[in-house]
Amino acid sequence: MNAVWSGMTSWAAGLFNRAGGASVQASGEVGLPVNLGSYDYGNNSGAQGKIQNIDQALVWVVVALLMWGMIMVYSASIAMPDNPKFARYAQTHFLVRHVISILIGFGVALLAFQVPLEMWEKNARPLFIFSLFLLVAVLIPFIGKGVNGARRWISLGVMNFQPSEFAKLAVIIYASDYMVRKMEVKERFFRAVLPMGAAVGLAGVFLLAEPDMGAFLVIAIIAMGILFLGGVNARMFFLILAILVFAFAMIIAASPWRRERIFAYLDPWDPTHTLGKGYQLSHSLIAIGRGEIFGVGLGGSVEKLHWLPEAHTDFLLAVIGEEFGLVGVMAVIGLFLWLSRRIMVIGRQALALDRTFAGLVAQGVGIWIGFQSFINMGVNLGALPTKGLTLPLMSYGGSAILLNMVAIAIVLRIDSENKQMMRGGRT
């Protein structure tokens, strides 16, 4: 325990070991064209150098979200055994599984941190193909596990694996590698955009068969974001955006239950919607309304007592709003804003160092976490139609936690390699 405490205090001390500056100079005194952050990139050696290679502020924000999420998952699920459906579960059932997922995610993230970015780049296409294989496998009877009419999981015993979460990370790596390979023809729509659009569209077909339109939406936005950041011109970007908007409008129009969700979102208090597709939204709004400014206190939520379905997963923010009030909701929003911005800055640093693939991967992760958290919060607050997307790093969900932590580890690796290059070393 002394060794662990010593390591934690060293990390905390590192937060205050900053030096300001509008730009950071690499060895050879060559200034870079962007603000690379206020870190001390001087030569370090031994354990101190290894510690300073990690963005400790980012790590602590991720730890804070994980720990707060763990507390809220326990609070939101503690009464679930009172429901006959979960009568055989202990009150700590979901908490224990959530902690196991975090521990597994931590172990896999440590391994992912050891992998150089060039290795991810070399295996970008095999990873994407493997993600498509998993998306197909989940649709096969006796392999895919169905819950509430959706077939999205593969049971691994200790946890249920959701291939769509792996597909999000695979698309980030594949799209980043694709833009590096197509950099010379990025101004030509059919040669630069259409092949990747077809690949993402194929993944979308499999996701809609599950069905999981929310994951498809996130993957499409990730791919679009990387295309834009990779240098696709505005005319092509808005053409792609128009095609996507039209495609999703047609998907919604062709599905009666999706149309009903839109109508329920527009008027959740209509009697025909309150007990139907608008049930979750109406009770989410009731929960947040009960919390007012400072909340009813941790554990004091009433809506989690079998009124609000999926309170520990998709609607965790509603429980936070009820128990911690507006202050708690604003704190969560602030943490995710800081996290997304910091990840994007790390990507910008990599791009300034001519590490295009690494920069696009980091910014792709920032788009993923930022956009998915935005959708989840919008759904909980009634600003967006209901979608089955979790709050990254906080909601209950083994594969989501695992892949979120792996993605953060890859970003930390990118940041570490950036710092190493700026000290004159090689990645």
N, C-alpha and C positions, 0 to 999 in steps of 0.2 A: 504493500500500500504506500510506503514511503517513496518508492520509485515512481509509482503512478502520480502521486501528489507532486513530486519534484518535476515530472514532465509537464503536468498541467500548469504549474506556476511558471515554468519556463515559457510555455505557450502564451500565458497571460502577459508576462513581461514583454514578450515580443510585440504585443499590440501597441505598446508605447514607444517602441524603438523605431520611430518614423522620422524621416527627414523630408521637408517640403521641397517644392520645385516645380516649375511649369513644364520642364522636360528633363529626361534622364539621359545621361551620356554613357555610351558603351566605351570599352577600352579603345584608345585611339582618339578620344575626345570628339566623336562625331555625334551631333545632336540628332534626335529623332523628331519627326514632324508632329507628334501628338503628345498629349500629357499622359505619361505612363504611370501616374500614381505617385504617392509620396512615400516610397520605400527606400531604405538604405541598401543600395546595390553594391556597396563596397566589398572588397574581398573578405571572405570569412572562411574559417576552417573548422573541421571537426563537427561536433554535434550542433554547435551554434549555427554553422552554415546550413546544416540540414533543416534545422527548425525555421530559419529565416527564409528558406526556399518555399515554405508553405504559407499561403495567405491565411493567417490565423484569424483575422476578423471574419472572413468568409466561413471558416470552419466553425467558429463559435455561433454565428447566426444559424447555420445548418443544425448544430447541436441544440440550440434554443428551440427551433421549430420542431425537431424530433422529440425533445423532452416534453414540450407543451402539448404536442400531438398525442404523446403517450398518455399524459394525464387526462386529456379530454376524451380519448378513446375509452379509457376506463370509466370516466364519469358518464359518458353517453351510453355505455353498454352494461352498466352494473345492474340495471333492472330487467334486462332481457330474459333471464331465467324465469321470471314471473309469467312470461308468455308460454303457453303449453307447447308451442313449436320449439322452444329452446329450454324446456324444463329439465333436460338431462345435463345442461351445461352449468358449470360453476359460475359464480359472479365474476371471477377473474379469467374466464375462458378466453375472451377476446383480447384482454390485456396481455396474457401470457403469449398468445400467438403473435400479437403485435411486437412484443419484445423480442421473441425469437426471430421474427422477420428483420428487425433492426440489427440484431447481432449477426445474422447471416449476411445482411446487406453490408455491414461494416467489414466483415471478413472479405467478401467479394470486392468491395471498394478498395481495400488495401492491395489486393492483387491487381486490380485495374490500374491503380496508381503506378505500379511498377512497369507497366507496358508503355514503351515509347510511342509517340504519336505516329511515327513512320510505320510502325507495325499495324496500327489501326487503318492507316491509309492503304497499305498493301492488301489488307483483307476486307476492304470496304464492300466489294461486290459479293464475295462469299457470305459475308454477314447478312447482306440484304436478301440474298437468295435463301439463306437459312431461315430468315424471318418470314418469308413467303411460305416456306415449307411448314413452319409452325402454324401460320394462319390457316393453311389447308388442313393440317392435322387436327386442329381443334374442332373442325366441322365433321370429322369422322366419328360415327357412333362408337361407343366404348373407349374412345380416347378423350374426346371433348366432354366437359362436364357442363350440364345445363342448369341454370338457376333462373327462376322467374321467366321462363320462356326464351332466355338468351343462352347461347352456347359459346362461352368466352374463355373457359378455363380448362387447364389440364392438371389433374390431381397428381401431386408429387409426394403425397403422404403428409409430410410435415407442413406443407403449404400448397395452395393452389396457384399455379403459374398462369399468368394472363399473357398470351403471345402478343397482343396489341401493344403492351407496354414495351416489350423488346423491339417491336417494329418501329416505335417512335425513335429509339436510340439508333437503330439500324438505318433508318431514313436519314437522320442527321449525318451520320458518317458517310453513307452512300452519296447523298446530295452534295456534301462538301468535296468529296473526291471527284464527283462528276464535274463540278464547276471548275476544279483545277485542271482536269483533263480537257475540258471544252473551252478553256479561257480564250483561245484564239478565234473561236467561231461563236462567241457569246452574243453577237449582234444578229445572228441568223436564227430566226424562230424555229424552223423545221430541223435544223441540225443541232441547235443548242438546247431547246426547250422540249420539243416534242418527245424525244426518247425518254427523258426523265418523267415527263408527264404521263407517258404510257405506263412506266414502272409504278409510279405512285397510284395511278388509276387501277392497276391490277391489284395492288394491295387494298385499295378501297372496295373493290368488288368482293374480296374475301371478308373484309370487315363488315360490309353491309349485309352479308349473308349470315353473320352471327346472331342478331344484328348489333353493330356498335358504330353508329353514325358519329358519336362524339369523338371517338378515337380517330376516325377518318378525317374529321374536321381539323383536329390538332395536327395530324400528319400532313394534311394539305397546306395548312398555314406554315408549318415548319419548312416544307419544301419551297413554298413561295418566298418566305423570308430569306432563305439561303440563296435562292436565285437572284433576288434583289440585291442582297449584300455582296453577291459574287460578281455583280457588274452588269446584270441584264438591264437594258435601258427602260425608261419609264413607259414608253409606248407599249413595249412587249409585256411589261409588268401589269399594266392596267388591262391589257387584252386577256392575260391569264386570269386576273381577278374577275373580269366579267364572265369568263367561261365558268369559273368556279361558282360564282353566285348563281348563274343560270342552272348549273348542274345540281346544286343543293336545293334550289327552288323546285326543280322537277322531281327530285327525290322526295321532298316533303309533300308535294302535290299528289304524287302517285301513291302515297301511303295514308290511309284513313286515320290510323292511330297517331301518326306524326302530325297530321293536320289538327287532330283533336288536341294535341299538346300545345300547338300554337294558339288555338282558341282559348284553351284553359289559361295560358300565360297572359293573354290579353284581358281576361276577366276571370280571375281565380275565385271570386266570391259568388259567381253565378251558381245557383243551386245545382244545375246539371254538371258543373265542373268541380264544385267543392268536395263532393264525395267520389269524384272520378279522377281524371287526369290532373286536376288542380289541387288534389288533396295534399300532396307533399308541399307544394308551394304555399298554400294557405296556412298550413301549420308552421312552416318555416318563418313566414312573416309574423305569425302570432308569437313565436318564440323570440324573435328579435325585438318585437314590440314590447314584450314583457321585460326584456333586459334594460330598457331605457338607457340611461347614461352610464351607470356603474354596475349594472347587472344585479341578479338576485343572489349571487355568491356561488362559489364552486360547489357543485353537487346539488344545487337548489333548483335545477331545471325541472319543469313539469312536463313539457312537451316530449322529453325523452322517455317518459313513462308510457310507452306504447301508443302515443299520439302521432309522433313524427317518425315515419318509416326511414330506415337507413340513416339514423342519426349519427352513427359512428363512422359512416363512410362518406357518402355524397353530401350529407347535410350536417357535417361536423361544425361548420361555421355558424349555423343557426344555434347550436347548443352553446358555442362560445359567446354569441351575441346575447343569449338569454342569461348566461351565468356571469359574464364579464361586461356586458353592456356595450355601448358605443365605444368606450375606451378600449375594450378588448378587441373589437373588430378593427378599429383603427390601428392598433398595435400589430395585428396580423397583416393588414394591408401594408403597413410601413416596413415590416420585415421582408415581405416578398418584393416590394419595390426596391429596397436596398440590395437584396440578393440578386434580382434580375439585372439591375444596373451594374453591379460589380462584375457579374459574369460577362456582360457585354463589354465592359472596359477591358477585361482580360483578353477577350477576343480581338479588340481593337489594338491592344499591345502586340499581339502575335502578328496581325496584319502589318503593323508598322515595321516589324522585323522581317518582312517578306516571308512569313510562315502562313501562307494563304490557307492551306488545309486546316491547320490548327486554329487559326482565327475564325474560320467559318464554323468549325465544330463547336467552339466555345459559344459563339453567338447563336448557333442553332439550339444549344442547351438553354441559353437565356430566353430565347423565343418560346421553347417548350414549357419551361417552368413558369415564365411570366404569363403566357397566353392561357395555359391550362388553369392556373390559379385565378386569373381574371374571369374565365368562364364559370368556374366553381363559385366564386364570390358573387358574380352576377346572377347566377341561378338562385343562390341562397337569399339574395336580397330582392329578388323579383324583377331584376333588370333584364334578364335573359330567359328564354324558354328552358324548361327543365331538361337537363342532359345528365347522363350517367358518368360524370367525370369526378374523380376524387380531388381533394386538395393536396397538392404535392407535399411530401415529407411529413404530413400531419394525419391524414385520414387513414383508417384501417384498410389494409390491403397489402399482402405480402409482396407480390411481384412489383407493384407500383413503388413501394418503399425501396426494394432491392435495386430497381433500375434507376430511380432518382438518385440514390447514393452512388451508384456506379458512374452516372453522368457527372455528378459533382466531383468525383475522384478524377475523371478525365480532365475536367476543367482545372483542377488543382495541379495535375501533371503539366498541362499547357502553361500555367502560370509559373511553375517551377522551371520549365525549359526556357521560358522567356527570360527569367531572372539569370539563369545560367549563361544564356547568350549575351546578355547585357553586361555580364562580368567578364566577357571575353572567352568564355568556355564554349564547348560544343554540346549540343543536346543529345 
